[in-house]
Amino acid sequence: MFMKYSIALTLVKGLSPKILNQVHAHDQNEKELFEKIAQNYRCNVNKTIDRASQIIEDCLENNIQIINQKDKYYPKLLLNCIDRPHVIYQKGKKHINHIPCISIVGTRNNTKYGLDITNEIVATLNGFKVAIVSGLAYGIDIIAHRKAIDLNISNFAVLGSGHLQIYPKNHQKEIEQILEIGAIISEFPPKSKPTKYNFPKRNRIIAGVSQSTVVVESKKKGGSLITAQIAGSYNRDVYAVPGNINSPSSEGCNQLVKNNLAILLQDIEQITEELKPNACFNEKIIKNKLSNEEEKVLSFVLDNQPVHADRIASFLKYNPSKLYAFLTQMELDLLIIKKPGNYYVTSQ
């Protein structure tokens, strides 16, 4: 019942995500909010509710998860974006909150230079606790996904269509592979067809879920420039790979740098510098050779931080004395930090 009204709110024509987020902040009862908005926007209540119910059925039949902003699996970084989608649809074995994300975007008509640089960036990110995000499009996007798949790096594809209307259809193979090591994400209901209006909307999600965005190649006008500009508006780091001044494929990247809208990416280590604390964290885990029980504790803290000790004990079914022995040792090993109120976070 609750999710039905979450979806119904997204189906009201003329109601933008930004406005919905603003009114939702003041009115948390989604049923009452929908009825109020439906009246103001002259929306057919019964028809919209019936459509929302059908969307729920489509998701259940196709193993697609519906995630609203109150769900713990809603992308945490996206919650900071004023125009975030009220609901997202997700399918896959990973949730985006389990790991920091780097988005890699670029032109659909890449050069060999773009191919090589994209593969090099993804390969360099391998070994860090990081996932790759892109839009599954031809060119730089799919190159990034394929390299991540080859290296078994978690990656997430953000669609400009519904899950049952995959575009491009030629990338169905990659979809199946991504589902095993990451997830497919969309704000559009499962049967939504790809339209030219959907892709700029999709780009804000790519930027919003990522701590950094890298533009490899882009023409003077293109979706990747939109993604870069949105990421900048979210106060995220944006990197642009410079290119030949006579190459149309590099014109957009060079322009981003010229206009101070992106950091000039001269060395791929510029990106990995901000990831080194995570790498050090992984080295601590390896050095300390945690037991299976300790790994479970650390994993739960990592996925739910800040988390209260009572919740850890309840979820893992550990008695308090046993749990506190683990927590104390992990504090001494500098793997976790105890916060006021008996809450714990990882030290990364």
Secondary structure, DSSP 8 states (H G I E B T S, - for coil): -HHHHHHHHHTSTT--HHHHHHHHHH---HHHHHHHHHHHTT--HHHHHHHHHHHHHHHHHTT-EEEETTSTTS-TGGGG-TT--SEEEEEES--GGGS-EEEEE--SS--HHHHHHHHHHHHHHTTSS-EEEE---TTHHHHHHHHHHHTT--EEEE-SS-TTS-SSGGGHHHHHHHHHHSEEEESS-TT----TTHHHHHHHHHHHT-SEEEE----SSSHHHHHHHHHHHTT-EEEE----TT-GGGHHHHHHHHTTSSEE-S-THHHHHTTHHHHHHHHHHHHHT--HHHHHHHHHHHHH-SEEHHHHHHHHT--HHHHHHHHHHHHHTTSEEEETTTEEEE--
